């Protein structure tokens, strides 16, 4: 096999910047509306407080919005043809990519007024032989915490190159 070069190994050792995202009620309402979540706790502070939250609360998949805005909103010149940020594409002899497994473990809910910190790291990069040739798996991990240090989500995302 040998598709993972020394250059790709050096690429895998780099560190990613930590990003912060301030969540406001409008962000939550827009996301809730977009996915059809009509529970008043996503739109009305009084309803949210009555349900035990300090402000409107985001639907469970909201951390995905935070990740996409924190790391994927880059200049158009910094995107691959498929819309992936070029900085996330390892220097390999191939650029054909497909999504692999994604898992998301949810913790505390996201509430308006939260400042969410996102840490990104490359968990591992490895090769396997596929029916059509070598495959390279790049597993990224994202950890989301709020201003109190509570974990709101852990995401693992695998991209496969061939």
Secondary structure as UniProt FT lines:
FT   HELIX           6..12
FT   STRAND          19..22
FT   HELIX           25..35
FT   HELIX           40..42
FT   HELIX           45..50
FT   TURN            51..52
FT   TURN            60..61
FT   HELIX           62..67
FT   HELIX           68..72
FT   HELIX           76..78
FT   TURN            81..82
FT   HELIX           86..88
FT   STRAND          97..106
FT   TURN            112..113
FT   STRAND          115..130
FT   TURN            131..132
FT   STRAND          133..145
FT   TURN            147..148
FT   STRAND          151..161
//
